[in-house]
Amino acid sequence: MRKDLAPPIKGVTSILVLMCGVLPTLPDLSSADVLRSAAAPTVDSPDSRLYTPLLTPGCPMVPKRISLLLSVFLLALPVFGQQQNPPKSKPRVIVVGVNGMELDIIRPLLLKGRMPNLSSVIERGAYGKLRTVSAPNCPRVYSTLFTSTDPEEHGVTGFIVGGITANTNMLKEEPVWSMLSKNGITVGMANVPATFPVMPVNGYMISGMLTRGKNCEDGVLCAPKLSEVMGGDAVYPKSMQAELLKNVGDFYIDCERMPAATDLKGHETELIDKWLDKVQLIREQQTKLFDYLLTTHPTEFTFLAQSCEDRTGHWLYPITPFNVGYNPSINGVRMDAFPEQYVAFDKVLGSILKHVDESTYLIIFSDHGIKPLREFEEKDPHAHMDHEKTTPVIAKHDFADGDDVPGSFFAVGPGIKHDLRLMGLGASVYDVAPTLLHIYGIEQPKQMRGRVLTEIFESPAIKVAAKQ
């Protein structure tokens, strides 16, 4: 028994003794009066008999209606105790993943004031580059971020593993959302890569990249509608799917497949504009989904992600004739296409920020960057492995040296330093999960290879969860 429960029990006994001494002076209330003033059990109910031994020693002759009044009083005491000692609230964290955010592109946009929402996050928090894995691609990096283990350890080494599209059944290590769920943290996830088929969580999960469906049988770099998903569940709990279709609509999961070179030839401008319009439609649908979930299904831990930025960069990166793969009929059509993706993302971020208050942690990260092709990389076995050369790719990220394409990291929230720049590559994708567990006061498991990013906190020695 907790020690702090002992005094109230003694206090109850004292009150009863005192009341026994003043019972003759109490007003003559009827049972009906008492029942009208509070919902209470009848005198002969099990609840009233529970307290009878307390009344016997000092009150041998207690009228029934007074016994009823005392029963009401005693039953209310636990409620008063709860009000005096409310449970501590758990931290609230929102994580936003941006596929392939390239710092070389967003820095000029920030300087020009075209990404005001991300600028506000930088001013109020910590930011910097994020070291990624070798030959980075989305399922490989996200699964590393989920588990803080090497790709060879967690099992998801790329888009295709053993001839099969990567999926959650391949995970050999426990992901962070499972650890949070087991510790009683409510979890919500939407459009996060490599989460198909969805897994049970203490909340909800809606899959993202690698979801299979109509016209997207292999699940690689394509976008089935929610109603057209095949080969597994895209929503957990399954009953939530009908609600989403009704209130959000039949949205596309992930982003549009890039057009093949044969389709582009002779129709470059038309197809580029049409493709970009579809990308914007998908982004608008995702924004509506995120806003609906944050409004209607708030959770203590929320993980959202977007992929259209990276998809655009692969074939519409603003390169010059100097770069490998330059084709004026394609690369000269919409030079602003890739930078404008980040301007559009900033608007999505603005929608998310409406749900972020001073007590909320917001973490934004990119799994890797993206750079124009380097000629010698054509000999690299990882070159274009995720696109199979169906699209005229002129920028990529799966270079053998992941340090060529670092990701990015932004964090803001209670106890996080303001306007702190993380220099070099001291932070990595392995560190995200341990840092999330730290915020909730959960000990980092031994299998995790990363560390807590203590340098971003004002008081790193104090568990952040204790501040709540």
Backbone torsions as a table, in degrees:
resi	resn	phi	psi	omega
1	MET	NA	138.5	178.1
2	ARG	-66.6	139.5	-178.0
3	LYS	-62.6	-32.6	-175.7
4	ASP	-73.4	-4.3	177.6
5	LEU	-87.7	-19.2	-175.2
6	ALA	-64.0	-49.3	-178.2
7	PRO	-56.6	-44.9	179.4
8	PRO	-59.1	-33.4	179.9
9	ILE	-66.3	-42.0	176.7
10	LYS	-63.5	-37.9	-179.3
11	GLY	-63.3	-38.0	179.3
12	VAL	-62.5	-43.8	179.2
13	THR	-60.5	-41.9	179.9
14	SER	-63.3	-40.9	-179.9
15	ILE	-62.4	-40.8	-178.7
16	LEU	-64.9	-41.7	178.4
17	VAL	-62.9	-43.3	179.5
18	LEU	-62.3	-42.2	-177.7
19	MET	-67.6	-33.0	178.1
20	CYS	-61.6	-32.3	-179.2
21	GLY	-74.1	-21.2	-175.7
22	VAL	-112.6	5.6	-176.8
23	LEU	-55.0	-41.0	-178.7
24	PRO	-60.9	-23.4	-176.2
25	THR	-92.8	-5.7	-179.9
26	LEU	-69.7	148.0	177.1
27	PRO	-61.9	150.9	-177.4
28	ASP	-82.2	81.9	-179.5
29	LEU	-82.2	141.1	174.9
30	SER	-85.3	161.2	177.5
31	SER	-59.9	-36.1	-180.0
32	ALA	-63.5	-38.1	178.7
33	ASP	-61.2	-44.5	-177.3
34	VAL	-67.1	-43.9	-178.5
35	LEU	-64.8	-31.0	177.9
36	ARG	-71.5	-30.7	-175.5
37	SER	-85.1	-19.5	179.5
38	ALA	-159.6	147.0	176.1
39	ALA	-77.3	110.8	-175.6
40	ALA	-135.7	158.0	177.0
41	PRO	-72.2	159.8	174.7
42	THR	-71.0	162.9	-174.6
43	VAL	-61.7	-36.7	-176.3
44	ASP	-93.1	13.9	179.7
45	SER	-78.9	163.8	176.5
46	PRO	-55.5	-35.7	-179.3
47	ASP	-63.4	-40.4	-178.2
48	SER	-72.0	-38.0	179.9
49	ARG	-64.8	-26.3	179.2
50	LEU	-58.9	-35.1	-176.0
51	TYR	-95.9	-3.8	-175.4
52	THR	-56.1	-45.2	-179.5
53	PRO	-56.7	-31.0	-179.5
54	LEU	-69.2	-25.8	-176.4
55	LEU	-88.3	-21.1	-170.1
56	THR	-66.0	-50.0	-171.8
57	PRO	-57.5	-50.1	-173.8
58	GLY	-98.0	-6.5	-174.7
59	CYS	-133.7	74.1	-177.3
60	PRO	-66.8	-24.7	-176.7
61	MET	-126.9	77.7	-179.2
62	VAL	-100.3	121.3	178.8
63	PRO	-59.3	149.7	-177.9
64	LYS	-57.6	-43.8	-175.8
65	ARG	-68.8	-29.6	176.6
66	ILE	-74.0	-37.1	176.6
67	SER	-60.3	-37.4	178.0
68	LEU	-63.7	-43.3	179.2
69	LEU	-61.6	-41.8	179.4
70	LEU	-66.1	-36.4	178.8
71	SER	-62.8	-43.5	177.6
72	VAL	-60.1	-44.4	-178.8
73	PHE	-62.1	-45.4	-177.0
74	LEU	-68.5	-38.7	179.0
75	LEU	-65.5	-27.0	-179.2
76	ALA	-79.7	-20.1	-176.5
77	LEU	-58.7	-43.6	178.0
78	PRO	-59.0	-33.6	179.4
79	VAL	-66.0	-42.7	178.6
80	PHE	-62.0	-38.7	179.6
81	GLY	-63.3	-38.6	178.9
82	GLN	-66.0	-36.4	-179.6
83	GLN	-67.7	-32.3	-178.6
84	GLN	-76.0	-28.6	-178.1
85	ASN	-126.3	69.9	-178.9
86	PRO	-67.7	145.8	179.6
87	PRO	-65.6	145.1	179.1
88	LYS	-68.6	136.9	179.1
89	SER	-74.7	147.3	179.0
90	LYS	-84.2	151.8	178.0
91	PRO	-58.7	150.1	175.8
92	ARG	-112.5	125.6	-175.9
93	VAL	-128.6	132.7	172.8
94	ILE	-118.6	123.5	178.0
95	VAL	-110.7	132.7	179.4
96	VAL	-123.4	117.8	177.0
97	GLY	-97.2	135.1	178.0
98	VAL	-122.3	114.9	-174.9
99	ASN	-70.5	118.2	173.1
100	GLY	70.6	34.3	177.7
101	MET	-67.7	118.5	-176.4
102	GLU	-99.5	116.4	-177.3
103	LEU	-62.5	-31.0	178.8
104	ASP	-64.0	-23.4	178.7
105	ILE	-91.8	-42.2	-174.2
106	ILE	-77.4	-25.3	-179.4
107	ARG	-60.8	-47.7	175.9
108	PRO	-60.6	-36.7	179.3
109	LEU	-65.9	-38.4	177.1
110	LEU	-64.8	-42.5	179.9
111	LEU	-64.1	-32.7	179.3
112	LYS	-82.9	-4.1	179.7
113	GLY	77.8	22.2	-176.8
114	ARG	-92.3	-3.0	175.2
115	MET	-129.2	67.9	-173.8
116	PRO	-64.0	-32.7	-178.5
117	ASN	-70.6	-43.1	176.7
118	LEU	-66.8	-35.9	177.0
119	SER	-59.0	-40.9	-179.7
120	SER	-66.2	-34.6	177.4
121	VAL	-66.2	-44.0	179.8
122	ILE	-60.3	-43.6	-178.5
123	GLU	-64.8	-31.4	-175.5
124	ARG	-99.5	1.8	-175.1
125	GLY	-149.2	-155.6	-179.1
126	ALA	-109.4	149.7	-178.0
127	TYR	-156.1	160.8	177.4
128	GLY	166.3	-172.8	178.0
129	LYS	-78.9	155.9	-178.3
130	LEU	-128.0	113.2	179.3
131	ARG	-63.4	135.7	-179.1
132	THR	-110.2	-168.7	-179.8
133	VAL	-92.4	172.3	175.1
134	SER	-70.2	148.9	-179.3
135	ALA	44.8	56.6	-172.2
136	PRO	-72.0	135.8	165.8
137	ASN	-142.7	168.0	-167.8
138	CYS	-55.9	-57.8	-177.3
139	PRO	-61.8	-35.1	179.5
140	ARG	-64.7	-45.0	-177.0
141	VAL	-78.5	-44.7	-178.6
142	TYR	-60.9	-40.0	179.1
143	SER	-67.4	-32.5	173.9
144	THR	-66.5	-42.9	178.8
145	LEU	-64.7	-40.3	179.6
146	PHE	-59.3	-40.4	-168.2
147	THR	-109.7	-17.0	-174.3
148	SER	57.6	38.0	175.9
149	THR	-130.5	163.6	-179.6
150	ASP	-68.1	152.5	178.2
151	PRO	-53.3	-39.9	-179.7
152	GLU	-68.2	-22.2	178.7
153	GLU	-85.3	-44.0	-178.5
154	HIS	-83.6	-17.0	170.6
155	GLY	99.0	-16.3	-178.8
156	VAL	-99.3	91.7	-172.9
157	THR	-93.1	-5.1	179.5
158	GLY	175.3	-167.7	178.7
159	PHE	-65.2	-40.7	-179.5
160	ILE	-117.8	127.4	179.6
161	VAL	-126.0	115.1	-178.9
162	GLY	61.1	33.7	179.3
163	GLY	81.1	4.0	-177.5
164	ILE	-121.6	140.2	176.7
165	THR	-59.3	132.9	-178.1
166	ALA	-54.6	140.0	179.1
167	ASN	-152.7	170.2	-174.3
168	THR	-66.7	-21.9	178.4
169	ASN	-66.4	-15.1	-179.8
170	MET	-85.5	-14.1	-177.1
171	LEU	-62.9	123.2	179.1
172	LYS	-100.5	-12.2	178.9
173	GLU	-119.2	151.4	-176.7
174	GLU	-72.9	127.6	178.4
175	PRO	-78.0	159.5	-174.5
176	VAL	-62.3	-33.6	-177.8
177	TRP	-67.3	-29.7	176.2
178	SER	-69.8	-41.5	178.3
179	MET	-62.2	-42.4	179.0
180	LEU	-64.4	-42.9	179.7
181	SER	-59.4	-43.7	-178.9
182	LYS	-66.0	-22.8	179.1
183	ASN	-95.4	16.0	174.7
184	GLY	81.4	10.6	177.9
185	ILE	-85.1	131.4	176.2
186	THR	-75.8	137.3	-171.7
187	VAL	-124.7	135.7	173.8
188	GLY	-134.0	131.2	-177.6
189	MET	-137.5	141.5	179.7
190	ALA	-150.1	129.2	173.4
191	ASN	65.9	21.5	179.2
192	VAL	-80.3	129.0	-179.6
193	PRO	-58.8	151.4	174.9
194	ALA	61.9	36.5	176.8
195	THR	-120.5	24.0	178.2
196	PHE	-112.6	136.7	-9.7
197	PRO	-68.6	153.7	-175.6
198	VAL	-63.3	155.7	-179.8
199	MET	-114.6	151.9	177.7
200	PRO	-63.4	135.3	176.1
201	VAL	-137.7	170.4	176.7
202	ASN	-83.3	62.8	-176.3
203	GLY	161.3	-117.9	-179.4
204	TYR	-141.7	158.8	174.3
205	MET	-146.2	131.6	176.3
206	ILE	-122.9	122.4	-170.5
207	SER	-69.8	168.2	-179.7
208	GLY	-131.2	-135.9	-179.3
209	MET	-49.3	139.7	-178.0
210	LEU	85.7	10.4	172.4
211	THR	-75.4	132.8	-177.4
212	ARG	-95.9	152.3	179.0
213	GLY	179.5	-165.1	-178.6
214	LYS	-58.9	131.5	-176.4
215	ASN	60.2	18.0	-179.7
216	CYS	-151.5	49.9	-171.9
217	GLU	-63.0	-33.7	-179.8
218	ASP	-89.3	-11.3	177.7
219	GLY	76.4	1.3	-174.4
220	VAL	-93.1	115.6	172.5
221	LEU	55.0	46.9	176.4
222	CYS	-145.8	174.1	-169.6
223	ALA	-134.8	91.0	173.9
224	PRO	-76.9	154.4	172.8
225	LYS	-76.1	159.7	-178.5
226	LEU	-57.2	-40.6	-177.4
227	SER	-74.8	-10.3	-175.3
228	GLU	-107.9	11.0	-178.5
229	VAL	-68.3	139.2	179.6
230	MET	-133.2	157.9	172.4
231	GLY	80.5	12.5	179.2
232	GLY	156.6	172.4	-179.5
233	ASP	-86.9	136.9	177.0
234	ALA	-100.5	-7.6	-177.7
235	VAL	-135.6	133.0	170.4
236	TYR	-127.0	131.4	-5.2
237	PRO	-70.8	153.5	-174.8
238	LYS	-58.7	-30.8	-179.5
239	SER	-64.0	-18.6	-177.9
240	MET	-74.9	-19.0	-176.0
241	GLN	-62.0	-43.8	179.1
242	ALA	-61.1	-39.0	178.5
243	GLU	-62.7	-43.2	-179.6
244	LEU	-65.9	-43.5	179.0
245	LEU	-60.5	-36.6	-178.6
246	LYS	-74.5	-42.9	-171.0
247	ASN	-99.3	-23.2	179.2
248	VAL	-110.5	-35.2	-178.8
249	GLY	109.7	176.0	-178.5
250	ASP	-85.1	76.9	-172.5
251	PHE	-78.9	157.3	174.4
252	TYR	-78.9	139.2	175.4
253	ILE	-95.0	130.9	-176.5
254	ASP	69.8	-152.3	-173.9
255	CYS	-122.7	170.2	-174.5
256	GLU	-68.4	142.9	175.3
257	ARG	-66.4	140.7	179.3
258	MET	-73.6	145.5	-178.8
259	PRO	-71.1	151.2	178.2
260	ALA	-79.9	156.8	-178.5
261	ALA	-59.8	-38.0	-179.1
262	THR	-65.1	-33.4	178.8
263	ASP	-74.8	-31.6	-177.2
264	LEU	-73.3	-34.9	-171.3
265	LYS	-56.3	118.7	179.6
266	GLY	86.2	-8.8	-178.6
267	HIS	-132.4	29.6	-171.3
268	GLU	-57.1	-55.8	-175.6
269	THR	-61.9	-44.7	-179.0
270	GLU	-60.9	-47.0	-177.1
271	LEU	-72.6	-34.4	178.0
272	ILE	-63.8	-46.6	179.5
273	ASP	-63.8	-41.7	-179.8
274	LYS	-65.0	-41.6	-179.5
275	TRP	-65.6	-43.9	179.7
276	LEU	-65.0	-34.6	176.4
277	ASP	-63.8	-40.1	179.3
278	LYS	-66.9	-39.3	177.8
279	VAL	-60.7	-42.8	180.0
280	GLN	-66.4	-38.1	176.6
281	LEU	-60.5	-44.7	179.6
282	ILE	-63.5	-41.2	179.0
283	ARG	-63.1	-40.5	178.3
284	GLU	-63.9	-38.6	177.6
285	GLN	-65.6	-41.4	179.0
286	GLN	-65.5	-38.8	177.9
287	THR	-61.7	-42.8	177.9
288	LYS	-63.7	-41.0	178.8
289	LEU	-63.4	-47.3	-178.9
290	PHE	-60.5	-45.5	-178.2
291	ASP	-64.3	-39.8	179.1
292	TYR	-63.4	-45.6	-178.1
293	LEU	-65.7	-43.8	-179.4
294	LEU	-67.0	-29.1	-179.8
295	THR	-83.5	-46.3	-171.7
296	THR	-93.4	-29.7	-177.4
297	HIS	-128.9	60.0	179.9
298	PRO	-64.0	139.5	178.0
299	THR	-130.6	164.8	179.6
300	GLU	-72.8	-29.9	175.3
301	PHE	-128.5	122.4	-179.5
302	THR	-126.4	133.1	-177.5
303	PHE	-128.1	113.6	-179.3
304	LEU	-120.7	154.9	-179.8
305	ALA	-151.4	156.8	176.7
306	GLN	-132.8	148.4	-176.0
307	SER	-127.4	-10.3	-173.3
308	CYS	-65.4	-27.8	-179.5
309	GLU	-60.9	-49.9	-179.4
310	ASP	-63.7	-43.5	-177.8
311	ARG	-59.1	-38.5	179.5
312	THR	-69.0	-41.2	-176.7
313	GLY	-63.2	-30.4	-176.8
314	HIS	-58.9	-34.9	-176.0
315	TRP	-126.7	-4.6	179.0
316	LEU	-126.6	22.9	174.4
317	TYR	-59.1	137.5	-176.9
318	PRO	-75.4	84.7	179.7
319	ILE	-99.5	171.4	179.8
320	THR	-115.2	171.0	177.6
321	PRO	-57.3	-19.9	178.2
322	PHE	-65.9	-31.6	-173.7
323	ASN	-77.3	154.8	177.5
324	VAL	-66.8	135.7	174.7
325	GLY	86.6	5.0	-177.7
326	TYR	-62.9	130.3	178.0
327	ASN	-133.9	107.4	-174.5
328	PRO	-58.4	-29.1	-178.9
329	SER	-71.0	-17.7	176.6
330	ILE	-110.4	-54.2	-173.0
331	ASN	-77.2	-7.7	176.7
332	GLY	-101.7	2.7	-175.0
333	VAL	-83.4	-54.1	-176.6
334	ARG	-131.2	76.4	-178.6
335	MET	-62.7	-21.7	-178.4
336	ASP	-90.5	-3.2	-171.5
337	ALA	-57.6	-48.8	-176.7
338	PHE	-70.6	-50.5	176.9
339	PRO	-56.9	-36.5	-178.7
340	GLU	-66.1	-21.0	176.6
341	GLN	-63.7	-36.0	-179.7
342	TYR	-77.6	-30.8	173.4
343	VAL	-64.2	-40.7	178.3
344	ALA	-68.1	-39.6	177.3
345	PHE	-61.5	-37.6	-179.2
346	ASP	-60.3	-31.8	176.6
347	LYS	-70.2	-37.5	174.7
348	VAL	-61.7	-44.0	178.4
349	LEU	-60.1	-38.0	177.4
350	GLY	-60.5	-38.3	177.4
351	SER	-65.8	-38.9	179.3
352	ILE	-69.3	-38.9	-177.7
353	LEU	-62.2	-21.5	176.5
354	LYS	-63.0	-20.9	-178.9
355	HIS	-102.0	8.6	-178.2
356	VAL	-110.1	117.8	175.9
357	ASP	-108.1	-173.3	-175.2
358	GLU	-66.0	-20.0	-178.8
359	SER	-95.8	3.5	-177.8
360	THR	-100.4	137.9	172.1
361	TYR	-90.6	133.1	175.6
362	LEU	-122.3	123.5	177.5
363	ILE	-122.1	124.3	177.3
364	ILE	-116.4	132.5	179.9
365	PHE	-144.0	158.8	171.7
366	SER	-120.4	135.5	-177.0
367	ASP	-69.9	-24.4	179.0
368	HIS	-170.2	172.3	172.7
369	GLY	-98.8	-159.2	177.1
370	ILE	-156.1	134.8	-174.9
371	LYS	-132.0	155.2	174.3
372	PRO	-59.4	154.9	-178.3
373	LEU	-59.2	148.6	171.1
374	ARG	-114.2	134.4	-170.6
375	GLU	-57.4	-41.7	-176.6
376	PHE	-67.4	-18.1	179.9
377	GLU	-70.7	-13.1	177.8
378	GLU	-61.1	-25.1	180.0
379	LYS	-86.7	-7.2	-177.3
380	ASP	-77.6	134.1	-179.0
381	PRO	-63.0	-18.0	-179.9
382	HIS	-88.2	-7.2	-175.0
383	ALA	-60.5	121.8	174.6
384	HIS	62.6	15.3	-173.6
385	MET	-60.6	-25.9	-177.2
386	ASP	-90.9	-0.6	180.0
387	HIS	-124.3	-11.2	177.0
388	GLU	52.5	27.1	174.4
389	LYS	57.9	30.6	175.6
390	THR	-84.8	-14.8	-179.0
391	THR	-126.2	145.5	176.9
392	PRO	-70.5	77.5	-176.9
393	VAL	-71.6	131.0	179.4
394	ILE	-124.3	3.2	174.6
395	ALA	-151.4	147.3	-179.2
396	LYS	-154.9	-178.7	-176.3
397	HIS	-134.8	-10.9	-175.1
398	ASP	-86.6	45.0	174.4
399	PHE	-68.4	150.9	-179.1
400	ALA	-58.2	-36.5	177.7
401	ASP	-96.3	104.6	-178.7
402	GLY	-62.7	-21.3	179.2
403	ASP	-67.4	-14.6	175.0
404	ASP	-69.6	-24.4	-175.4
405	VAL	-134.2	63.7	-178.8
406	PRO	-64.1	153.4	173.6
407	GLY	-83.0	-164.2	179.7
408	SER	-139.7	158.6	-173.5
409	PHE	-143.7	133.3	178.2
410	PHE	-138.0	136.2	180.0
411	ALA	-144.3	138.5	177.7
412	VAL	-145.6	146.4	179.2
413	GLY	157.2	-177.6	-178.5
414	PRO	-58.3	126.3	176.2
415	GLY	80.0	4.5	177.7
416	ILE	-95.5	134.7	-177.3
417	LYS	-60.5	150.4	-179.5
418	HIS	-95.3	140.5	174.4
419	ASP	50.1	44.8	179.4
420	LEU	-100.5	121.9	177.2
421	ARG	-98.2	126.4	176.6
422	LEU	-85.5	112.0	-175.4
423	MET	-83.3	148.9	177.0
424	GLY	69.5	-151.4	-178.7
425	LEU	-119.2	42.0	-179.0
426	GLY	-70.7	-25.0	178.2
427	ALA	-99.9	143.9	-179.2
428	SER	-137.1	168.4	178.9
429	VAL	-62.4	-22.9	177.3
430	TYR	-68.2	-20.9	-173.0
431	ASP	-89.0	-11.0	-174.7
432	VAL	-67.2	-49.8	-178.7
433	ALA	-62.4	-47.1	177.1
434	PRO	-58.8	-36.0	179.5
435	THR	-68.4	-38.3	176.8
436	LEU	-63.7	-44.8	178.4
437	LEU	-61.6	-38.3	178.9
438	HIS	-60.3	-41.3	179.8
439	ILE	-60.0	-35.1	-179.8
440	TYR	-90.5	2.9	179.0
441	GLY	72.5	25.1	-179.2
442	ILE	-101.3	132.5	-177.9
443	GLU	-67.2	139.1	179.6
444	GLN	-71.9	127.3	178.5
445	PRO	-65.7	154.5	-175.3
446	LYS	-64.2	-30.5	-176.4
447	GLN	-71.7	-16.4	-178.7
448	MET	-71.8	132.2	-177.3
449	ARG	-92.3	-14.6	-178.2
450	GLY	-83.9	-171.4	-178.4
451	ARG	-139.5	165.0	173.8
452	VAL	-75.9	131.7	178.6
453	LEU	-78.4	71.2	-175.7
454	THR	-62.2	-25.3	-175.9
455	GLU	-67.8	-15.9	-179.7
456	ILE	-86.6	-11.6	-176.9
457	PHE	-97.3	145.7	178.5
458	GLU	-67.1	-37.1	179.0
459	SER	-128.7	77.8	-175.0
460	PRO	-63.3	-24.1	-178.6
461	ALA	-75.0	-16.8	-178.6
462	ILE	-100.7	130.5	178.1
463	LYS	-60.5	128.3	-175.5
464	VAL	-62.6	-35.2	-177.6
465	ALA	-60.8	-25.8	-179.1
466	ALA	-68.5	-17.0	-178.8
467	LYS	-78.0	-17.1	-174.9
468	GLN	-78.0	NA	NA
